[in-house]
Amino acid sequence: MTRALLSAILTATALACALPAVAQPASDPAADPVAKAQAEKDRRAESLRAIETALQASTESRAKLEREVAEIKGDGARLNQALIDAARKAQEAEDRISELEARLQTMAGSETALRRSLEARRGVIAEVLAALQRMGRRPPPAVLVRPEDVLAAIRTSMLLGAVVPELQGEAETLAGDLAELVRLRGLIAADQETLRGDIKGWAAERQRLTALIAARQSRLGEAESGLSAERERATGLAGQARSLKDLVDRLDGDLANARRAAGAAKEAAEAETRETRERFAAAALRDPARLAPKVPFAQVRGLVPRPVSGEVVRTFGSPDGSGGTSRGISLMTRPRGVVSSPADGWVAYAGAFRSYGRLLIINAGDGYYLLLAGMDQINVEVGQFVLAGEPVAVMGDMGSAPSAGAGGRNDPVLYVEFKKDGGSIDPDPWWAKGSSEKVRG
């Protein structure tokens, strides 16, 4: 074999075993903090670019959406159901996107390992290709860039007996690895196409959700006068509160004071029900389909839908990183993920609160309060009645710091806490185990 031929074959095998650019890190991110940070930055930038591109809906699609929203705006029940359906579809799309990204990451790792293994055996590939050339069967030019053609050449050489016995085992292993590489590349290409479609569908659903939320808030504006005093009262309490527990206690205490001022003399349960209806009477103007929770919160244990699509990165009772224990759970979400209400209830507080950032407190009745914190935007107002599964907020683009529990990713994190009669309770037993069991709307 001439020196030029050997050089050409080695170059060919290096190109043939090359990975798609998207799956080839320049270095091992785990061993290089700078490379790891850059990889995370690139991943986020690529994800956001894809989302922004997908959000560029056509004029025709936007007009169709506006007509749909205008048609149902006057029907509270239809509008509520449309909101719940849109939030569910957006969160399901977020689940699919996350699963596809994890699958692609796993396959990219396998592909990288195969590429390195093949790189280490370039000599075997060179011998096989040289044997074919000696037999007068020159490999086609395409072998320089396609692993499929390298695989075909090796299989041909084995069938023709061109491989010397000492290399037969190596050639068989090589053929198996190349076949797996070809299979992985096909799966990756298919998943990448599916991912692009899911991102496009998610963006369209988010656009529909945004329009529906705007319609809901516009409809609520008709009863705005009945809410202004309620919002001012909640804001005043937040300013006086020294802690999150203090805020919830004050909200709860304010209910008791209002009941006493009204001269209520019945049992506590009846008084709370009546006061709740009086306090949020304005909700009747906004949601004629439902004025109170469909069932008591205590009865939906094991059926409550999680408010976001994401993974738990901190559990109830685990160390909170500040020397104490967590009174709730933390869920790492996708950038701009949709946050929905876990249960029917009235918005008791919505706004910024100390280190919690944006905080949403939902009064689910019977002494239960559901706290959500860490969102970028809240789409509901104090006094508003919301349904289980109804969109109430949106997450930001990133978290405040990378999470060790999620591979160092810096995705946004939602904090969720359940309270009963002023004390924190573990929310885990309340979550639905499967999507078919979730109580929405």
C-alpha positions as CSV (number, residue, x, y, z in Angstrom):
1,M,0.0,0.0,0.0
2,T,1.4,3.4,-1.0
3,R,1.9,6.1,1.6
4,A,-0.6,8.3,-0.3
5,L,-3.2,5.6,-0.3
6,L,-2.8,4.9,3.4
7,S,-3.1,8.6,4.2
8,A,-6.3,8.9,2.0
9,I,-7.8,5.8,3.8
10,L,-7.1,7.2,7.2
11,T,-8.6,10.5,6.3
12,A,-11.6,8.8,4.8
13,T,-12.2,6.8,8.0
14,A,-11.9,9.8,10.2
15,L,-14.5,11.6,8.1
16,A,-16.7,8.6,7.8
17,C,-16.9,8.2,11.6
18,A,-17.5,11.9,12.3
19,L,-20.6,12.9,14.3
20,P,-23.1,15.5,13.3
21,A,-22.0,18.9,14.6
22,V,-24.8,19.1,17.1
23,A,-23.7,15.9,18.9
24,Q,-19.9,16.6,19.1
25,P,-18.6,18.5,22.1
26,A,-15.1,19.8,21.6
27,S,-14.1,18.6,25.0
28,D,-15.5,16.7,28.0
29,P,-17.8,19.2,29.7
30,A,-17.6,17.3,33.0
31,A,-13.9,17.8,33.2
32,D,-13.8,21.4,32.2
33,P,-16.0,23.9,34.1
34,V,-15.5,26.6,31.4
35,A,-16.6,24.2,28.7
36,K,-19.5,23.1,30.8
37,A,-20.7,26.7,31.4
38,Q,-20.3,27.4,27.7
39,A,-22.3,24.3,26.7
40,E,-25.1,25.3,29.1
41,K,-25.1,28.8,27.6
42,D,-25.2,27.4,24.0
43,R,-28.0,24.9,24.9
44,R,-30.1,27.7,26.4
45,A,-29.5,30.1,23.5
46,E,-30.4,27.4,21.0
47,S,-33.5,26.5,22.9
48,L,-34.6,30.2,23.1
49,R,-33.9,30.8,19.4
50,A,-36.1,27.8,18.5
51,I,-38.9,29.1,20.7
52,E,-38.7,32.6,19.4
53,T,-38.7,31.3,15.8
54,A,-41.7,29.1,16.5
55,L,-43.6,32.0,18.1
56,Q,-43.5,33.9,14.8
57,A,-47.0,32.9,13.9
58,S,-48.4,33.8,10.5
59,T,-51.0,36.6,10.1
60,E,-53.6,34.1,9.0
61,S,-53.1,31.9,12.1
62,R,-53.2,34.9,14.4
63,A,-56.4,36.2,12.8
64,K,-58.0,32.7,13.2
65,L,-57.0,32.7,16.9
66,E,-58.5,36.2,17.4
67,R,-61.8,35.1,15.9
68,E,-61.9,32.0,18.1
69,V,-61.2,34.0,21.3
70,A,-63.7,36.7,20.4
71,E,-66.4,34.0,19.9
72,I,-65.9,32.4,23.3
73,K,-65.0,35.5,25.4
74,G,-68.6,36.1,26.4
75,D,-69.1,32.6,27.6
76,G,-67.4,32.2,31.0
77,A,-67.6,28.4,31.1
78,R,-66.3,27.9,27.5
79,L,-63.5,30.4,28.2
80,N,-62.5,28.6,31.4
81,Q,-62.5,25.3,29.7
82,A,-60.4,26.6,26.8
83,L,-57.9,28.0,29.2
84,I,-57.6,24.7,31.1
85,D,-57.3,22.8,27.8
86,A,-54.6,25.1,26.4
87,A,-52.6,25.0,29.7
88,R,-52.8,21.2,29.7
89,K,-51.7,20.9,26.0
90,A,-48.8,23.3,26.6
91,Q,-47.6,21.3,29.7
92,E,-47.9,18.0,27.8
93,A,-45.8,19.5,25.0
94,E,-43.3,20.6,27.6
95,D,-43.1,17.0,28.9
96,R,-42.6,15.7,25.4
97,I,-39.9,18.2,24.6
98,S,-38.0,17.4,27.9
99,E,-38.2,13.7,27.2
100,L,-36.9,14.1,23.6
101,E,-34.1,16.3,24.8
102,A,-33.1,13.8,27.4
103,R,-33.3,11.0,24.8
104,L,-31.2,13.0,22.3
105,Q,-28.6,13.7,25.0
106,T,-28.3,10.0,25.9
107,M,-28.0,9.0,22.2
108,A,-25.4,11.7,21.6
109,G,-23.4,10.2,24.4
110,S,-23.6,6.7,22.9
111,E,-22.7,8.1,19.5
112,T,-19.7,9.9,20.9
113,A,-18.5,6.7,22.6
114,L,-18.8,4.8,19.3
115,R,-17.0,7.5,17.4
116,R,-14.1,7.3,19.8
117,S,-14.0,3.6,19.6
118,L,-14.0,3.7,15.8
119,E,-11.3,6.3,15.9
120,A,-9.1,4.0,17.9
121,R,-9.5,1.3,15.2
122,R,-8.8,3.3,12.1
123,G,-6.0,0.8,11.3
124,V,-8.5,-2.0,11.0
125,I,-10.7,0.0,8.7
126,A,-7.7,1.0,6.6
127,E,-6.6,-2.7,6.3
128,V,-10.2,-3.7,5.1
129,L,-10.4,-0.9,2.6
130,A,-6.9,-1.7,1.3
131,A,-7.8,-5.3,0.9
132,L,-10.8,-4.3,-1.2
133,Q,-8.6,-2.1,-3.4
134,R,-6.1,-4.9,-3.9
135,M,-9.0,-7.1,-5.1
136,G,-9.8,-4.4,-7.6
137,R,-13.0,-3.3,-5.8
138,R,-12.3,0.4,-5.1
139,P,-14.5,1.9,-2.4
140,P,-16.9,4.6,-3.9
141,P,-16.0,8.2,-3.2
142,A,-19.0,8.5,-0.9
143,V,-17.2,6.4,1.7
144,L,-15.2,9.5,2.6
145,V,-18.2,11.0,4.3
146,R,-20.8,8.3,5.1
147,P,-20.4,5.6,7.8
148,E,-23.1,3.6,5.9
149,D,-20.6,3.2,3.0
150,V,-17.8,2.2,5.3
151,L,-20.1,-0.4,6.8
152,A,-21.1,-1.7,3.3
153,A,-17.4,-1.9,2.4
154,I,-16.5,-3.9,5.5
155,R,-19.4,-6.3,4.9
156,T,-18.4,-6.8,1.3
157,S,-14.8,-7.5,2.3
158,M,-16.0,-10.1,4.8
159,L,-18.3,-11.8,2.2
160,L,-15.5,-11.9,-0.3
161,G,-13.0,-13.3,2.2
162,A,-10.8,-10.2,1.7
163,V,-10.1,-9.9,5.4
164,V,-7.2,-11.9,6.8
165,P,-8.2,-14.4,9.5
166,E,-6.4,-12.5,12.2
167,L,-8.7,-9.4,11.5
168,Q,-11.9,-11.3,11.1
169,G,-13.0,-10.9,14.7
170,E,-12.1,-7.2,14.6
171,A,-13.9,-6.7,11.4
172,E,-17.1,-8.3,12.8
173,T,-17.0,-6.1,15.9
174,L,-16.3,-3.1,13.7
175,A,-19.2,-3.9,11.5
176,G,-21.5,-4.2,14.5
177,D,-20.3,-0.8,15.9
178,L,-20.8,0.9,12.5
179,A,-24.3,-0.6,12.2
180,E,-25.1,0.8,15.6
181,L,-23.7,4.2,14.7
182,V,-25.8,4.3,11.5
183,R,-28.9,3.3,13.6
184,L,-28.2,6.0,16.2
185,R,-27.8,8.7,13.6
186,G,-31.1,7.7,12.1
187,L,-32.9,7.8,15.5
188,I,-31.2,11.2,16.3
189,A,-32.3,12.7,13.0
190,A,-35.9,11.5,13.5
191,D,-36.0,12.7,17.1
192,Q,-34.6,16.1,16.1
193,E,-37.4,16.4,13.5
194,T,-40.0,15.5,16.1
195,L,-38.5,17.9,18.6
196,R,-38.8,20.8,16.0
197,G,-42.4,19.9,15.5
198,D,-43.2,19.7,19.2
199,I,-41.5,23.1,19.8
200,K,-43.6,24.6,17.0
201,G,-46.7,23.1,18.5
202,W,-45.9,24.3,22.0
203,A,-45.3,27.8,20.7
204,A,-48.6,27.8,18.9
205,E,-50.4,26.6,22.1
206,R,-48.6,29.3,24.2
207,Q,-49.7,31.9,21.7
208,R,-53.3,30.6,22.0
209,L,-53.0,30.6,25.8
210,T,-51.7,34.2,25.9
211,A,-54.7,35.3,23.8
212,L,-57.1,33.4,26.1
213,I,-55.5,34.9,29.2
214,A,-55.9,38.4,27.8
215,A,-59.6,37.7,27.1
216,R,-60.1,36.4,30.6
217,Q,-58.5,39.5,32.1
218,S,-60.5,41.7,29.8
219,R,-63.6,40.0,31.0
220,L,-62.6,40.4,34.6
221,G,-62.0,44.1,34.0
222,E,-65.7,44.5,33.9
223,A,-65.9,43.7,37.6
224,E,-62.6,45.5,38.4
225,S,-64.2,47.9,40.9
226,G,-65.2,45.1,43.2
227,L,-61.6,43.9,43.4
228,S,-59.5,47.1,44.0
229,A,-60.2,47.2,47.7
230,E,-59.3,43.5,48.0
231,R,-56.0,44.0,46.2
232,E,-55.1,47.0,48.4
233,R,-55.8,45.0,51.6
234,A,-53.6,42.1,50.5
235,T,-50.8,44.4,49.5
236,G,-51.0,46.2,52.9
237,L,-50.8,42.8,54.7
238,A,-47.8,41.8,52.7
239,G,-46.0,45.0,53.7
240,Q,-46.7,44.3,57.4
241,A,-45.7,40.6,57.2
242,R,-42.3,39.6,58.4
243,S,-42.3,36.1,57.0
244,L,-44.3,33.9,54.6
245,K,-46.0,32.2,57.6
246,D,-46.8,35.6,59.0
247,L,-48.4,36.6,55.7
248,V,-50.6,33.5,55.6
249,D,-51.5,33.9,59.2
250,R,-52.5,37.5,58.6
251,L,-54.6,36.5,55.6
252,D,-56.3,33.9,57.7
253,G,-56.7,36.3,60.7
254,D,-58.2,38.9,58.4
255,L,-60.9,36.4,57.5
256,A,-61.7,35.8,61.2
257,N,-61.8,39.5,61.9
258,A,-64.2,40.0,59.0
259,R,-66.4,37.2,60.3
260,R,-66.6,38.8,63.8
261,A,-67.3,42.2,62.3
262,A,-70.2,40.7,60.4
263,G,-71.6,39.3,63.6
264,A,-71.4,35.7,62.5
265,A,-72.4,33.4,65.3
266,K,-72.6,30.0,63.6
267,E,-70.0,27.3,63.6
268,A,-66.5,28.0,62.2
269,A,-67.1,26.0,59.0
270,E,-70.3,27.8,58.2
271,A,-68.8,31.2,59.0
272,E,-65.8,30.6,56.8
273,T,-68.0,29.4,53.9
274,R,-70.3,32.5,54.2
275,E,-67.4,34.9,54.6
276,T,-65.6,33.4,51.7
277,R,-68.6,33.9,49.5
278,E,-69.1,37.5,50.8
279,R,-65.4,38.4,50.4
280,F,-65.2,37.1,46.9
281,A,-68.7,38.0,45.7
282,A,-67.1,39.8,42.7
283,A,-66.1,36.3,41.4
284,A,-69.8,35.7,40.5
285,L,-69.4,38.3,37.7
286,R,-66.5,36.5,36.3
287,D,-67.2,32.8,36.5
288,P,-70.9,32.0,36.2
289,A,-70.0,28.3,35.7
290,R,-68.4,27.9,39.1
291,L,-68.4,30.1,42.2
292,A,-66.8,27.7,44.7
293,P,-64.6,24.6,44.6
294,K,-66.2,21.6,43.0
295,V,-65.2,19.3,45.9
296,P,-63.6,20.1,49.2
297,F,-59.8,20.1,48.9
298,A,-59.5,17.4,51.6
299,Q,-61.3,15.0,49.2
300,V,-58.9,15.4,46.3
301,R,-55.9,13.9,48.0
302,G,-54.0,11.8,45.4
303,L,-55.8,13.6,42.5
304,V,-54.2,17.1,42.5
305,P,-52.4,18.0,39.2
306,R,-48.9,19.3,39.5
307,P,-48.7,23.0,38.7
308,V,-45.9,22.7,36.2
309,S,-44.1,20.2,33.9
310,G,-40.7,19.5,35.5
311,E,-38.6,17.4,37.9
312,V,-38.5,17.6,41.7
313,V,-35.1,19.0,42.7
314,R,-35.9,19.5,46.4
315,T,-38.4,17.5,48.4
316,F,-40.4,18.3,51.5
317,G,-38.4,18.1,54.7
318,S,-35.0,18.0,52.9
319,P,-32.2,20.5,53.7
320,D,-33.1,23.9,52.3
321,G,-29.5,25.1,51.8
322,S,-29.7,27.6,54.6
323,G,-29.4,25.4,57.6
324,G,-33.1,24.5,57.8
325,T,-35.5,22.1,56.1
326,S,-37.7,22.8,53.2
327,R,-41.4,23.3,54.0
328,G,-42.4,22.6,50.4
329,I,-41.0,21.2,47.2
330,S,-39.0,22.7,44.3
331,L,-39.7,21.8,40.7
332,M,-37.2,22.6,37.9
333,T,-39.2,23.6,34.9
334,R,-38.6,24.5,31.3
335,P,-37.9,28.1,30.4
336,R,-41.2,30.0,30.1
337,G,-43.1,27.0,31.4
338,V,-46.8,27.3,32.0
339,V,-47.9,27.3,35.7
340,S,-51.5,26.2,36.4
341,S,-53.5,26.2,39.6
342,P,-53.3,22.9,41.5
343,A,-56.9,23.2,42.8
344,D,-60.0,25.3,42.7
345,G,-59.7,28.3,44.9
346,W,-59.6,32.1,45.4
347,V,-56.4,34.1,44.9
348,A,-55.6,35.4,48.3
349,Y,-52.3,37.1,47.3
350,A,-50.5,37.8,44.0
351,G,-47.3,39.8,43.9
352,A,-43.7,40.2,45.1
353,F,-42.9,39.0,48.6
354,R,-39.4,39.3,50.1
355,S,-36.9,36.7,48.9
356,Y,-39.7,34.5,47.4
357,G,-39.9,36.8,44.4
358,R,-43.3,36.6,42.8
359,L,-45.6,34.8,45.1
360,L,-49.1,33.4,44.5
361,I,-51.3,32.2,47.4
362,I,-54.5,30.3,46.6
363,N,-57.2,29.8,49.3
364,A,-58.5,26.3,48.6
365,G,-61.0,26.5,51.5
366,D,-61.3,24.7,54.8
367,G,-58.0,26.1,56.1
368,Y,-55.9,25.0,53.1
369,Y,-53.6,27.4,51.3
370,L,-51.5,26.6,48.3
371,L,-48.3,28.7,47.8
372,L,-46.5,29.0,44.5
373,A,-43.3,31.1,44.2
374,G,-40.5,31.8,41.7
375,M,-42.6,32.7,38.7
376,D,-41.7,35.5,36.2
377,Q,-45.2,36.6,35.6
378,I,-48.5,36.2,37.4
379,N,-51.7,36.3,35.3
380,V,-54.4,36.4,37.9
381,E,-55.5,38.9,40.5
382,V,-56.4,38.9,44.2
383,G,-60.0,37.9,44.7
384,Q,-60.2,36.0,41.4
385,F,-61.6,32.5,41.5
386,V,-59.5,29.9,39.6
387,L,-60.1,26.3,38.6
388,A,-57.8,23.4,39.0
389,G,-55.6,23.3,35.9
390,E,-56.3,26.9,35.0
391,P,-53.1,28.8,33.9
392,V,-52.1,31.4,36.6
393,A,-48.5,32.2,35.9
394,V,-45.5,31.8,33.6
395,M,-41.9,30.9,34.6
396,G,-38.9,32.9,33.5
397,D,-36.0,32.1,31.1
398,M,-33.6,30.8,33.8
399,G,-33.2,30.2,37.5
400,S,-31.3,32.2,40.1
401,A,-28.4,29.7,40.3
402,P,-27.5,26.3,38.7
403,S,-29.1,23.3,40.5
404,A,-26.8,20.4,41.5
405,G,-29.9,18.1,41.6
406,A,-30.4,18.6,37.9
407,G,-26.9,18.3,36.5
408,G,-26.0,21.9,37.1
409,R,-28.6,23.3,34.8
410,N,-29.8,26.8,35.4
411,D,-33.5,26.4,34.4
412,P,-36.2,28.2,36.4
413,V,-37.4,26.6,39.7
414,L,-41.0,26.8,41.1
415,Y,-41.4,26.5,44.8
416,V,-44.7,24.9,46.0
417,E,-45.9,24.7,49.6
418,F,-49.2,23.5,51.0
419,K,-50.5,24.8,54.3
420,K,-53.3,23.6,56.5
421,D,-54.4,25.7,59.5
422,G,-51.1,27.7,59.4
423,G,-48.8,24.6,59.3
424,S,-46.9,23.3,56.3
425,I,-47.9,19.8,55.1
426,D,-46.1,17.4,52.7
427,P,-47.7,17.9,49.2
428,D,-46.4,14.6,47.9
429,P,-49.5,12.5,48.9
430,W,-51.8,15.0,47.2
431,W,-50.3,14.7,43.7
432,A,-52.0,12.6,41.0
433,K,-50.0,9.6,40.1
434,G,-50.9,9.7,36.4
435,S,-52.2,12.3,33.9
436,S,-55.5,10.4,33.6
437,E,-56.1,10.8,37.3
438,K,-55.6,14.6,37.4
439,V,-58.6,16.7,38.4
440,R,-58.7,19.6,35.9
441,G,-61.6,22.0,35.7
